[in-house]
Structure formats: C-alpha cells, structure tokens
C-alpha cells in the first residue's frame, strides 16, 4: 500500500509513473485519496479545536462550582454537551473518511522502480540472460506428461477423480523425486543463512491484506467461508505476516527465512494446452525465501537473492533464462521483479519457476512492519521474497531435459536425497 505522505507530497508523479510504466491510469483514485485526505486533516483540525475547548470548559466548570456559581457552571455544562455531540459527529466523519482512503489505497499498485522497463505484454520483458539451447532442442523428446505416464510417476487422471483438474497424484519415484527437491531446496536455504520455518497453510483476512493478496487476488484464493480463512497461495503470506505490527532493531536486519508449503490457487479461467500436465496447478509445492531488510540494502539484497536462485538452477543442471519484468507484467505489490525460467525441452518452451521481487515499503506499510535505525528513529522496513523454487515446472523441465532412450537421469545433487541415479 502506498504511503499517504507520498501522495500528499507528489501525487502527480505517482500518477505519471504508474501510467507510463504499468499502463494503468490511477488518476481518479489518487485524486480522490488526495481530496479525502484534505477533508480528513480538516476534520482532525476541528476535532483538536473542539477537544481543546472541552478542556477549557471542564476547567471553568470546576472553578465555577468551587466558587458557588452553580447557574454559570450549569450553563457551561450545556455548552460541553453541544461540543460532545459535535465531536461525536466529527469522529464518525473522520472514521468514514479514513476507511474510504484505505479502501482506495488498496486499489493502487506499487510504484515501479525506475529501472522497470515499460511494456504491456510478456514479450516486452527484458531478457538479461539465456542459456544456449542449440545443443538441446530435439523434436523427438517427450513432454513430461507422457514421461509421467510411461514411468508411472504422476497420475493426473487419479487427481481428477479425487479432487478435480489441477490436483495431480505423485507416485513411487515421482513422489520421492518431489520430496528430494523439497529437501534439497530447504537444505540449500539453511546453508545460505536462511532460518527454516514451518508455517500454517491457512491464514486470516488480515494476513491476506498484509502482504497484498487481498483484495487484489481475492478471486484466485480458496476461501474457507465458515471459518473466514484463506488457503495460502505461497509461503510468503504466513512468513511475512509473522512481522505484522512488529518493530525490529536495525541490528536484527536482514531477517532471512526459508519455508516449504503446499500452495493453493484457483487459477480461474485457466484452460487449454498452456495448463497441461504440470504447467499450471491448483495445488503445488514450493519452497520460498523471504527477507526483511534496511531500505538502504534492499536492492543489493534483491540481486543476492536472484543470484542464489540462479545457483539452485545451475546445481540442477537445467538450462534457464533470467528476465526483468516490464511494467505491464509486474505484480500488483512489486516495485521490481526478476523471473527465472527453465527450459522445457519436451514442449520447446520456457517455464517460469521463480519470481523474485522487492516490494520496498508496499507490504510493510500494510503490515506496520518497522525497525529502529541507528539514530533510534522508527522507519518502515523493505520486504522481498522469491520462489526457491516452485516444484511443478522444475519437475517438468528436469524430467524432459534428462530423458534418454531407456529412462530419466537424476541430477547428481539430488541423488543423495532420492537414493537412486535414474528412473
């Protein structure tokens, strides 16, 4: 959520920046917020004046009663009754204005960083690095769903029977490989100084608003209406919300966490060949890394997180590419995002396996996540997160790229976890 101070100081810059880079016109909402904020501050000014008058009258009433001037004291009490009614109305008006401002602020996306490339489509994303595919492309390679059927690794139809499309059942060596990937990613996180967390898979509404999934992605989240809880779309939500309404010390930064969870996404409107097999699921496993940093360090931290995730992909020996997302493809809460994609040789396409984002103060404003700096002043922290990694498309790429005539090779780094070298 944008800070109201930024809108007060330079609303036209915000409108221009979001329009130019994100291609979203937020002029109406920003101008409404600005006007409502003026009304709110005027209301607060009146409240302060009336409260001051109340204090003066209360003091005078006590003085008059002590002096025996009962009639004058009662006249003053009548004035306080009128003032109380005015204050009550102003407080109600103040709360209505405040709620209207918050509702509008929830609709405004984050301001993109100045290095975010303009653009509207995925094709406008900037390719920073891409592996050489000249020795990899082979039209005879099978897509992962055929490999899963051939070697009895994942049963998509059984998942449909139990739950519906997008809920696969992993079997035998497919299930072991899935578990091996989770263990490998978690162990690598521990080695890199991330504290491992095991967190709830359902969160309350406040948590959804805290990290920006609500109200923006409300239709994409599974909602348990009886308990008013949401199934998490990523471990980012419960992990980051640990620090909601928390004031850290600058010595505690950066905070680094890694966590594995299943993730649940409705993916409404998803259909066709783009969602076949593991390409897009309603339930999938993911290991997430989250950092909370000093604002002065957050972009250096973002680079380190991207490099760390690239290192994971390299250890799995998968061809990949790195993208800087354009404004039109940038997530609602993000100021800057890098995507990492692995190559699916059986489909001859790139699959997104990680998004690494710096949210700057967008989440921390909602969360009231702050820290005391070296001068003991309180300021908002920066939050970042990244998939490290999302398993379905990693699994798809891994199976396809390592297939040979009689089976599938297991990458060397995973063999201690699987207990077998091939399928």
N, C-alpha and C positions, 0 to 999 in steps of 0.2 A: 504494500500500500504506500502511495506517495505521502511524503510528509507535507502537512498543510503549510508549513513555513516556506517550502519551495514554491508552492502555488501562490502564496502571498507575495513572494519576492520577485518571481519571474514566470507568471502564468503563460505569457505569450511564447516564451522559449520552450516550455513543456509542450504546448500545442504544436508548435512548429517541428520540434524534434520527433514527436510520436508520429506526426503526419508524414514527414519526409522519409523516415526510416522504416516505420512499421506499416505505413499506408493506412493508418486508422485516424479518422477525424474525431478528436475528443473535445473540440472547441466548446460545444454546448455544455457538456458535463463540467469541464474545467471552469467555464464562466459562471455556471450555476453554483459550483462549490465556492468560487471567489465571492459571489454576491451573498450567499448564505453565511459565509464566514464573517463578512462585514456586519450582517444583521446579528449574528451570534455575539460578536465583540461589543456591539452597541447594547445588546441585551445585558451582557455581563457588566458593562459600564453602569447601566441603570440599576442593576442588582446591587452593585457595590455602593452606589449613591444612597439607595433606599436602606441598605443594611447599616450604613453609616448614620443615617437619620434615625433609625431604630435605636442604635446605641445611645445617641444623644438624648432622645426622648425617654428611654429607660432610665438614664441617669437623672434627668429632670424630674421624672415621676417620683423617684425615691427621695429627691431633695424636697419636693412639694409636700409629700406625705409626712416627712420628718418635721417640716415647718408648720404642719397643721392645715395646709391649704388643700383640703380634700376635694373641693369642686374643681380647682385648677388641675389637680392630679388626675381626676376622672376625665376631664376634657382631653388631657394628654393621652390617656389610655385609649380614648376613642380614636385619636389620630394614629396610634400604633395599630389598632385593629384594621384601619383602612390601609395602612402601609403593609401589614401582613398579607392582606388579600392581593395587593399589587405584587408583592414579592412572590406569592404562590403562583400567580399567573405568569410572571416573568420566568420563574424556574421551569414551569411546564413548557413555555415557549422555547427556552434555552435547550431543554432536552429534545424537543421536536426538531429544532434546527441542527443540533449535534447529530441526531440519528439520521437526518436527511443527508448531512455531509458525509457521514460514514458510509451510507448506502451508495452514494455516488462515487466515493473514493474506491470502493470495492470493484467498481466497473472500469477503472482506469488501469491500463497495463503499465508495467515498469518503463522508465525512460531508458532507451537503449544507450549503451556505451558508444562513444564517438567512433570507435573502430568497427562497429557493426556495419557490414555492407548493406546498402539499400537494395531492395528487391522484393518481389511478391511471391515467387514460387520456389520450390526446392531446387529447381535448375539454376536459381540465382545465388545459391550458396557458394562460398568461395572454397575451392579445393586447396588445402595447404600442403597435403602430401598424399601420394597414392603409390601403392606397390606396383611393380611391373607385373602385368598379367600375361605377357607374351608367351611364357612357357607353361602357363596353367590352363588356358582355355582349351576345352575339349568337349565337343558336342555329344560325345558318347557317354559322358559322365551322368550318372543317375541323380535326380533330385532326392533330397533327404527322405521324403515320404515314401518313396519306393524302396530306399535302403532300409527304412524302419520296418517295412512290411517284409522285405526279403530276409532280414536277420532277426525279426521278431523283437524289436527294440521299443517301439512306441505304437500303441493301438489307438488310433483316432476314432474309429467307429465304436469301440467299447466306451470311450469317454462320452460319445453322443448318447449312448444307451443310459449311462449313469446320470449325466448332468445336462448334456447338450453340446453343440458345436463349440470348439474352443477350450475344451477341458480334456486333454489327452491323458492316457494312462501309460506310464513308463513301466517297462517290463524287463526283468533279467538284467543283462548287461547294459541296457539303456538306462535303467534306474540306477545302477551302480555308477555309470559314467556321469549321470546327473549329480549324484551325491559327491563324486570325486571333484567335479568342477566347483561345487559349493565349498568343499573343504579347502581346495587349493586357493580359491579367491580369499577366503577368510584368513587362512594362514599367511598369505602374502600381505594382507592388510595389517595383521599383527606385527609382522616383520618390519613394516614401514612406519610403525609407531601409532597405528590406529587402535583405540580401545574397542574391543568387541562387545556388542550389546545384543541381547535377545529381548525383543520388544513385543507389545501387544499387536495383534493383527486387525483389531477393530479400534476405532478412535471416535471421540465425541465431536460434536459440531464445532466447538471452539478450536479443536486441533485442526480441523479441515480449513477453517478460516485463517488460522495462524500461519500456515505455510502456503496459502493461496489456492488450494484446490477448490475451496468454496468461496464465492458462488460460481466461479468461472467454469469448473468441470463437474458441477453437480450431477449432470445427466450421465456422466461417464463413471460415476461411483455407485457401487452397490450399497443400498441403504437398508438397514435392519430397522424398519419403522417402529416396531413395538418398543424397542429399547433406544431408539433415536441414535444409533451408532452406524458408522460407515466402515466397510471393509477397505483396508488401505490399498491405494494404487501403487505405493512404493514405501520402502522403509524410511525414506526421508521424512514422512509425516510424523510418525511417533518419535523418531530420534530427535528431530529438530525441536519438537514441542516439549521435550524434556526441559528446555531452557525458556519456556514461556514464563513471563513475569519474573525473570531472574536477572540479577545484576552480578556479573563476573568481575574479577580483578584482572587488570592488564597482564599480570604475571601468569594467569591461567590460560592465556591465549598463546597459540591456537588450540582450540578444542578439536580433537580428531576422533571420530567414531566410525566403525565399520559394523554392518549388521546384515544378516541374511533374513529374508522373509519371503513367503509367497506374496504375490501381488495380484490384485483383482481389478479388472477394468471391463466395463460393459462394451466398450468399442462399438457404440450404437452406429448402425449404418454401414458396418464393415462387411464386405462380401466380395466374391469373385476370386480370381487366381492370385491376387496380391495377398490374400489371407489364407492360402492353402497351407496345410501342414503346420509347421511351427512359426510361420511368418507373422501371425498375429493371433494371440490367445486371450481368453477371458481370465484365465488363471495361469500364472507362470512364476518361476523362481528367479530371484535377483539378489545379488549382493550389492549393497550401497555404501558409499563413503560420504561422510558429512564433515564439513569443517566450519568452525566459527572463528573469525579472525578479527584482528585490528584492521580498520578500513585502510590504513596505510600499506598493509601487506596483502590485501585480498587478491589483487591481480597477479602478483608473484605466486601466491598460493594456487590460483587457478591454473597457471602454467605447470606447476609441480604436479597437480592432480591429473592433468591431461597426460603429462609425461609418464606418470605412474601407470595409468590405464593403458597407454601405448605399450608399456613394458610387459603388462599381462598378456596382451595380444601377441607380442613378439615371442614370449615364452611358450605360447601355444602353437607357434609357427604358422600363424594364419596371415594371409595377405590382407591388408587393410588400407583404408584411407581416412584422412582427417579433414573435417570441414569446419569452416567458420560460418555459422548460420546467418542468413540475411534477415533483415527486419521483418519481412512477411512470414518467415518460418520460425521466428523467435518465439519461445514460450511466453505466456502472459506475465509470469513473475520474473523472468530473466532480464538482466542487463547485457549479458554476453554469454553465448553458448557455443561450445565446440562439440560436434558429433563425431563419433568414431564408428566406422562401418567395416565389417568384414565381408570378404568376397564369397558369394555362394556360387561355387563352380558348377553345380548341377542345375542351377537356374540361370546362370550367367547374369547375375545382378548383385548389387551391393545391398547389404542388410545392416540397418542401424543396430548397434549393440550397446552403445553408451551415449548419453548426453551429459556433458559436464558444464555446469552453469555457475556464474556468480550473480547472486541476487542483490548484491550491495545491501542497502537498508530496507528493501521492499518487504521482506519477511520479518525482519527484526522490528519494524515499525508496528506491524500487526501483533507480533509476539510480545512487544515491550521487552525485547532482549537487549540488554545494555551491559556496559562494563565501565569500571572506573579507570581512567587513564592515569598516566604518571603524575599529573597535576591534581589527581583525586577528583577530577570532574567526571560527570556521568555522560556517556555518549552511546549512540547506537552501534552495535557490532555489525559486521558483514557476515552473511551466511552463504555457503557454497555446498553443492552436492554433485555426485556423479555416480553412474552405474558402473560397478566394478566387479562383476559385469552382469548384464541381463542374459539369462541362460538359453532361452529357446533358439535365438538366432545364432548364438555361439555354437550351440549343439548342431544346428543345421549346417553351418559352414564347416565345422570340424568333421562331421560325417562325410560331407560331399568332397572336401578337399583331400581327405585321407583315404578315399576308397581306392581299392585296386581290384584285380580280377576276382580274387577269392575271398575278399574281406575288407576290413577297415582297420587301418593302423591307429594306435593310440599315441598321442604326443608323449614324448619322453617325460615331461614334467608331471604328467598325470598318472604314469604307471605305478608309482608308489602308492597312489590312492585307489586305483582300480584293482590292482593285483593281477592284471593281465595286460599283454602287449598289443593284442589285436582282437578283433571281433570276427 
